[in-house]
């Protein structure tokens, strides 16, 4: 599970960097995200996000249970509980990071599209004003 989450975080970080800088690759990424947001894409995305949110809640609850069990035993923990706690904590952190980066990608895509539309409208307005003033 950890390898998959690390791969997803890496891919999301690469997408954020691509959307953040005005490279030719950004155009392709924006078009790809546009295609993903059409048809059944939003339904699939919401389903996956909801599933990850439920898993995140389950892992977080399990982490809290282990922490409560550790505190009730007087702070003395066996090595199994410590390993389980560390694994659950890492898993919950990675899932939360994946969900947060997905929201960041969604907002960056939205603002990149709005910026492109605004620039295009501005160019059209400038051309019209040059034609009317000439």
C-alpha positions as CSV (number, residue, x, y, z in Angstrom):
1,X,0.0,0.0,0.0
2,X,2.8,2.4,0.8
3,X,4.5,2.0,-2.6
4,X,1.2,2.8,-4.3
5,X,0.7,5.9,-2.2
6,X,4.2,7.1,-2.7
7,X,3.8,6.7,-6.5
8,X,0.5,8.6,-6.4
9,X,2.1,11.4,-4.4
10,X,5.0,11.6,-6.8
11,X,2.7,11.8,-9.8
12,X,0.5,14.4,-8.2
13,X,3.6,16.5,-7.3
14,X,4.8,16.3,-10.9
15,X,1.4,17.4,-12.1
16,X,1.4,20.4,-9.7
17,X,4.9,21.4,-11.0
18,X,3.7,21.0,-14.6
19,X,0.6,23.2,-13.9
20,X,2.7,25.7,-12.0
21,X,5.1,26.6,-14.8
22,X,4.2,27.8,-18.3
23,X,5.8,25.0,-20.3
24,X,4.4,23.4,-23.5
25,X,3.7,20.3,-21.3
26,X,1.2,22.4,-19.3
27,X,-1.1,22.6,-22.3
28,X,-1.2,18.9,-22.7
29,X,-1.8,18.4,-19.0
30,X,-4.7,20.9,-19.0
31,X,-6.2,19.1,-22.0
32,X,-5.8,15.8,-20.3
33,X,-7.5,17.1,-17.2
34,X,-10.3,18.6,-19.3
35,X,-10.9,15.2,-20.8
36,X,-11.0,13.6,-17.4
37,X,-13.6,16.1,-16.2
38,X,-16.0,15.2,-19.0
39,X,-18.5,12.3,-19.2
40,X,-18.1,9.8,-16.4
41,X,-14.8,11.2,-15.2
42,X,-16.2,13.3,-12.3
43,X,-18.3,10.3,-11.1
44,X,-15.2,8.0,-11.0
45,X,-13.1,10.7,-9.4
46,X,-15.7,11.3,-6.6
47,X,-16.0,7.6,-6.1
48,X,-12.3,7.1,-5.7
49,X,-12.0,10.2,-3.5
50,X,-14.8,9.0,-1.2
51,X,-13.3,5.5,-1.0
52,X,-9.9,7.0,0.0
53,X,-11.6,9.3,2.5
54,X,-13.4,6.4,4.1
55,X,-10.1,4.4,4.2
56,X,-8.4,7.5,5.6
57,X,-11.0,7.7,8.4
58,X,-10.6,4.0,9.1
59,X,-6.8,4.2,9.4
60,X,-7.0,7.4,11.5
61,X,-9.5,5.7,13.8
62,X,-7.2,2.6,14.1
63,X,-4.2,4.9,14.9
64,X,-6.3,6.7,17.6
65,X,-7.2,3.3,19.1
66,X,-3.6,2.2,19.2
67,X,-2.6,5.5,20.8
68,X,-5.4,5.2,23.4
69,X,-4.3,1.6,24.2
70,X,-0.8,2.8,24.6
71,X,-1.8,5.6,27.0
72,X,-4.0,3.3,29.1
73,X,-1.2,0.9,29.6
74,X,0.9,3.6,31.4
75,X,3.0,4.6,28.4
76,X,4.7,1.2,28.2
77,X,4.2,-0.2,24.7
78,X,5.3,-3.5,23.2
79,X,7.1,-3.4,19.9
80,X,4.2,-4.7,17.9
81,X,2.0,-1.8,18.9
82,X,4.8,0.6,18.2
83,X,5.3,-0.8,14.7
84,X,1.5,-0.9,14.0
85,X,1.2,2.7,15.2
86,X,4.1,3.9,13.0
87,X,2.6,2.1,9.9
88,X,-0.9,3.4,10.5
89,X,0.5,6.9,11.1
90,X,2.5,6.8,7.8
91,X,-0.5,5.4,5.9
92,X,-2.9,8.1,7.2
93,X,-0.3,10.8,6.4
94,X,0.1,9.6,2.9
95,X,-3.6,9.2,2.3
96,X,-4.2,12.7,3.6
97,X,-1.5,14.0,1.4
98,X,-2.9,12.3,-1.7
99,X,-6.4,13.8,-1.0
100,X,-4.9,17.3,-0.4
101,X,-2.8,17.2,-3.5
102,X,-5.8,16.1,-5.6
103,X,-7.7,19.2,-4.4
104,X,-4.7,21.4,-5.2
105,X,-4.5,19.9,-8.7
106,X,-8.2,20.5,-9.2
107,X,-7.9,24.2,-8.2
108,X,-4.8,24.8,-10.2
109,X,-6.5,23.3,-13.3
110,X,-9.5,25.6,-12.7
111,X,-7.4,28.7,-12.3
112,X,-5.1,27.9,-15.3
113,X,-8.2,27.5,-17.5
114,X,-9.7,30.8,-16.2
115,X,-6.4,32.6,-16.8
116,X,-6.3,31.3,-20.3
117,X,-9.8,32.4,-21.0
118,X,-9.2,35.8,-19.5
119,X,-6.1,36.3,-21.6
120,X,-7.9,35.3,-24.7
121,X,-10.8,37.7,-24.0
122,X,-8.2,40.5,-23.3
123,X,-6.5,39.9,-26.6
124,X,-9.8,40.0,-28.4
125,X,-10.7,43.3,-26.6
126,X,-7.4,44.8,-27.5
127,X,-7.8,43.8,-31.2
128,X,-11.3,45.3,-31.2
129,X,-10.1,48.6,-29.7
130,X,-7.3,48.8,-32.2
131,X,-9.7,48.3,-35.1
132,X,-12.2,50.9,-33.8
133,X,-9.4,53.5,-33.1
134,X,-7.8,53.1,-36.5
